[in-house]
C-alpha cells in the first residue's frame, strides 16, 4: 500500500510517527509524501495549544481533500481528547494514545493493511528515507520514545490528561532499538518522553534514566546520543557525570516555564529561581561547551507586569542558548483554565514580543562564543545554492551550521570536523576540515563554494 504518515508537535510525536513509518516499510508498504496518491493516511495530532489544535484540523482536512479515496486514520493528544472533532474533519478511524504504539497492528486486524511484501531489515532504511527525510533530522537522527505519560500536575498542561500516567519501556527493549537503528546507519538517537526524567519510576527505579543512558553508551555503538526535554527536579548532581563520555552530546533542554517564583508556584512547577540557577551552574561546570535551551510561557494567569519583569530578567541572567516561547493557551480540563487573572491578549502579545527579542539576543551571544572553533557537525540535508548546494547540520551542543559545496558532494549522514567561521542568520557558517590517516585535522577543506 501507499501510505502517508505525518505529525506535528513535540519530539515524542516525531518519535512515534517515525516508528510507525519503520513498521510500515518493514512490512512491505511504500511511504509517500505530500502531493502523491496515498491509499492510507496516518496523522499524529497535537493539542498543547489552541494553535496546535487548529493546525491539526487543517492538516487533516488537507489530507482528506488530497486523498478522497484513502482511509484516513488519526491519533495523538487532540484525537484522544476530542474524537468528535476528528469525525467532523473527515477521519475514518481514531486510535487513542493508549493504543497508538499498536496502530499498525490495529490496522491489520481491521483489514486496513494489505498487498504488502516484507522488506529485509537491512534494506528498510532506503524505503523509510523519502518520508522521514521530510521530518526534522531526516534519517540521520532517530527519535526514540522510551517513556510515555506524566505524573506531574502542572496546572497549564493538557498533555498529562491526554497521555495518562507515566509508563516506561523496558531497558532491554530500548537498547535493542538503538542497536537496530545503528545498524540501519543512524548517526544519532534522541531519547524522548513526556516526562523523560521519570524513566522507570513507574517500576520503582529512581535512577532509571541514569541507568538507561549508561547502558546505551556501554552496550551500543551509536555514535551520538542526545536527550530531549528533562524536568529540572529530576536531575541529581552525579547525573552530569554521564557526560564524561563524549558520545553523549553536550545539550540540555530544561523547561523553566517562568523565571518568577510566584508564577512557578501557580504553575505547580517543582523548582524555583535559586534551585534552577544552581542546577545550571552544576551542569555548566560538568559539561564543556554545553548548550542549555528552555521553554518559557508568557501571560500565565495572574502574571502581573512585575512578575513578567522578574521572569524576563531571570531568563536573561541564565544565558540560555535558545528559548522556546509560548503564549499561555487556555485549555479546558486544566487547573489554570479556572484561575482568576487571565491576562489580556494584547498584553500577552507584547510580552511575547519582548521575550522573543531577548531570545534572539541570547542565541546570537551563544553562537558568537564558538566563532573560530572547530566542532563535529552531523550533516542532515541540503537545498540548492547558486551552482551548488547549501548543507545544514547540527553540532553536539545544538548549533545550526551551514556550508556550501558543489552539487556533487554528498554530506548527508556524515559527521565532520567543521571550523565555525562566521555567524549567519539563525546559524553559523562552517568550513569542513579534511583529516589525515591519523584523524588529525588538515587546513585543507573539501570542495566548497564561495
N, C-alpha and C positions, 0 to 999 in steps of 0.2 A: 504494500500500500504506500501511497504518497502521503506523508504525514508532516504537518507544520506544527512546531511547538514554539511557544513564545511566553514571555514572562515580564513583569515589571516589579519594582520594589526592591527589597533587601537582597543581600548576598545569599541568604538562605533560600529565597525564591529561585535565584540563579542556580544554586546548587541542586535544587530539586528538579528543575527543568532540564539541566544537563544530564542528570542521572536517568531521567525518562528518555532523553534522546539516545543515550548509550544503550538503554534497554531495547528501544525500538529497533535501532540499527543492528544490534547483535541478533535480533530475531528475524532479520532479513528485510525490514522495511526501509524505504528511502525517505530521507528528510528533505523537505522543500522549503524555500524561503518565500517572503512576500512577493506577490506577482506571479507565482507558479501555482498551477492547479493542485489542490490537495483533496484527498479522499477523507482525511480525518484531521481536525484541528484541535489542539490542546492548548489552553491558555491558563496560566497561573496568575491569579488576581492578587491585588494588594488593597488594603483598606486603612493603612496607617494614618492617612489624612483624607479630607474630603476630595482634594485634588486627585489623589491616587485612585479613589473610587470612581471619580468621573472619567479618568483616563482608562481605567479598566473597562468601563461600559463602552467607551468609544472604540477601543481596540476590538472588543467582542463584536460590535456592530460591523466594523470594517471586515473582520474575518467572515462574518455571515454573508455580507454583500459580495465579497470576492469569491466565496465558495458556497453558493446556494445549495449545492447537492451534497456537500460534505457533512459528516457527523461532527458537531461542534461540542466539545467537552470542556468544561471549566472547573477549576479547583482553586484552592488558595483561601486567604483570610476573608476577602469580600464575599466570595461564593459561599463560604461556610456560614457567615453571619447573615447574609441576605439572599438565600437561594431564590426567593420570589423575584428579585431584581434580575437574576440570571435568566429566568424564564422569559421575562419581559424583553430582553435584548436578543433573544434568539438561541439560547443554549439548548442543546438536546439532552445533555446529561450533566449533573452536578455531582462532583466527588468531594466529600468533605475532607478536612485536614487530617483527621484520624486515619483515613483510608488512602491518603494521597500517595504514600510510598508503594501502595499496591495498585496504582492506577493502570499500568499495562496489563496486569493480571485481571483486574476487573473488566477491562475492555475485552479481553479474550474470553472471559466467562460469559459475557453478553453478546458474543459473536460479532463484535465490532472491529476485530482484527482478523484479517485473512490474507491469503495469497502472499505468504512470506517464505523466503528461503533463508535458513540460518547462515550468518556470516561468521567465519572463523574469528576468534577473539583477536588474533594478531592483525587482522585486516580492518577491525572495527573503526579505528581512528580515521581512516580515509573516507569512510561513509559519514562519520559524525561531523567532520570539519566544515562542510558547507553551511550548516546551520549554526554550529557552536561558534564559528568564527565571527558571526554577527552579534554574539553576546560578548560583553566586556571580557577581555582577556584572551578570547579565542581559545584554541586548543593548547596554547602554551601554559595556561593556568587552569587548574581544575578546582571548583568549589565543592568541598566535601561536607555534607551535613552529618555532624557527629552527635547532635543533640537537638531536641525539639521541645517546645513548650516552655513555660516560665512560671515560677512560684513567687516572683516578686509581685508587688501590688502598687506599682507606680500609678498615681491617680489619673494620669493623662493617657495611659496606654490601653488601646483596644486589642492589641495583638495577644495579650495574655488571655483575654476572653476567647479570641478566635483559635488560638493554638492549644489551649488547655494546659494541664500540669506538666512540669518538666519530666522528660524521659530521655534516656541515653541509649545509643547503640553500644554494643559490646566493643571492648578494646580490640579483640581479635578481628572483628568484622571491619573496623576502621583500618587497621594495619593491612589487612588483605586488600582492601580497596586501594590504598595508597600504593601497594606493590603492583597491583594490576594497572593503575594509571601510569606508573613509572615505566612499565613495560610498553605501554602504548605511546610513550615518548613525551609525556608531560614533564616540563621542567620545574613546575611549581604547583603546590597544592595549598589551598586556603581552607583551614578548618573553620566551619561555620556552625552557628546555632542561634536560637532565640536568646538563650542565656548560656553562652558558651562556657563561662567560668564555672557553671554548676554541673559540668560533665561528671557523671557517675554519682552525683549527690543523691539521686533517687535510688541508688544501690548502696548507700551508706558509706561511700568513699569521699572523704573531704578533699583529698588531693588528687582527684580523678584526672583533671586536665593536665596537671604537672606530670603525672604518670603516663598519660597518653602521648604528650609531646616527647618525653624522654624515650618512650618505646619506639615511636616512629623514627626518631633520629638514630636509634640503635639498630632497628630491625628492618630498615628500608634503605634504598639507595637514592631516594628522592633528592634531587639537587638543592631545592629551595622549599622551605616550609614557612608559611605565613599564618598568623592568627587573625581572625576577624574581631568584631567588637567584643570587648571584655568589660564587665562592670567593675568599677574601681575597688569595691569592697571584697571582691573575690581573690585579690592578689596579695599573697604574703611576700615579705622581702626576699625569701630564698627562691621564689618563683623566677626571679630575674637571673638566677644562676644558670638557667637553661640557655641563655644567650652566649654562653662561653663556646657553644657550638655555632660556627659561622653559617651553617645551613639554615638556622632559624633566623629569619630576616628581621632587621632592626626597625620594625614599625609596630606601633601600638595604636589601636583605636579605643580610646577610653571615654565613653559618653559622660559628659558633665551635666548637660541639660540646662543648668543655670549656675552662674557664678555668685549667686546671692543665697546666703544661708536660710533666710526666711522663706524664699521661694522653694528652695530644696526641701524644706520641711513640708510645705503644702503639696509638693510633688511626691512625698513619701520616698525620696531618694535617701539611701543609707550612706551618705557621705556629707562632708562639709568642706568649706574653703580650706581649713587647716589640714584636714586629712588628705584632700586631693593634692594640695601643693606638696605635702610630704611624700606622697606616692610618686609624683613626677620627679622630685629630686632624687629619690632612690633609683627610679628607672633610668634616668639620665646618667647617674653615676655608674650604673652597671652595664649599660649598653651604649658603646661608642656610636656616634652619628645617628642615634635613634630619632625617628620622626614620630611625633605623637599628635594624632588628629582627634577630633572630638565632635560631639553633637551638641547643639545649643538650641533651646526653644525660646522664642521671644513672645511676649504678650500672654504669658500664662495667667489664668485668673488671679486677680489680686495684685498683679505686678505693678507697683507704683513707679513713678519716674525715678525715685531714689533707689528702688530695688533694681531697676534696669541699669542705672548708672553703676551700682555696685557690681552687677553681673558683667557688664562690658569691661569695666576696669580690671576685674579679676581675670577674665579671658585674655586680655592684653598682657597682663603680668605673666601668665602661664606660657606664653610664647609658642602656641600650638603651630604645627606645620600646616594644618588645614582645618577649616571649620565647615561642618555640615549644618546649615542654619534652617530651622523650621519655624514658620509662624504657627502659633498654637492653633490646633484644629479641634473644635468641639466634637467629641464622639459620644453619642448616646450609649449608655451602658458603662461609662467610666465615672469615677467619683468626681473628677474635675468638671464634668459637664453640668453638675448641680451646684458648683461653687458660686458664691457671690463674687462680684467684682470682675465680670467678664470684660476684657479690655476692648475698647472701640477699634474697629477695623483699620481706620486711618492711623491710629496710634501704633497699632501692631506693624503696619506697613512702614512707618517712619523708623521704628526701632529695628525692623529687619534690614532696612537700607543701611542704617548706621553699623549694624553688625557685619553686613556684607563688605562694607568699606574696610573695616578692621580685618576681616578675614583675608581680603586681597592683600593687604599690607603684610600680614603675618606670613602668608605664603611666599610673597616676594622676599621677605627677610630670610626665610628658611632656605629658599633657592640660592640666594646670594652667598650663603655660607659655603656652598660647595663649588662655586666657580673656581676653576683651576685644579680641582681634584679629579682623580680617576677612580671610577666606581664600576662594578659589574652592572650591566643592563641586560634585561631579558626583553628581546625584541618581539613585538606582538603582531603588528600589521603595518600596512603602508597605504599611501594614496599617491596619485600622480603628482609630480612636482617638476615643472619645466620639462626637460627632456629625459627626466629620470623619475626617481621615486623618493618620497619622504617617509621614513620609517619612524615608528613610535614605540617606545618601550618604557619599562619601569626599573628603577634602581631598587635595591633591597629596602631602603627607607621611604619608598613610595614617591620618589620624584619622577615626574614625567619627563622623558628625554626624547628629542627628535634629532634625526640625522638624515642627510641626503646622500643617495647613491645613484649610480647608473641603473638603467632598467633591467640589467642582467644579474644584479647582486640580490641574493635571497638571504635575508637575515632572520626570517621567521623562526621562532623557537630556538634561537641561538642566544647564549649568554656571552657577552664580550666585554673586556675592559674598555671603558669609554671615558675619554677626557671631557669634562664638562667645561666648555669654553666660554659660554655666554648665556645670559638669560633671554629666553624667548617668551612670547605671550603664553602664560599658563604652563610653561615648560622650560627646559634648558636645552641649548644646542650642544650636541655631543660630537666628538671625533673619535672614531673607533680605532683603537691601537692594536696593531698586529703583535703577536707573541712569537718568540723563537721556540726551538725544540725543548728548551728547559722551562718554558712557561713565563719567561721574563718579557716585560713589555718592550716593544721596539717603537721608536718615534715615528716610524713609517705607519701610514694608515691604509686601510683597504680602499678600493676605488670609491671616491666620493665626488659629489658635485659641489661647486661653489667654493 
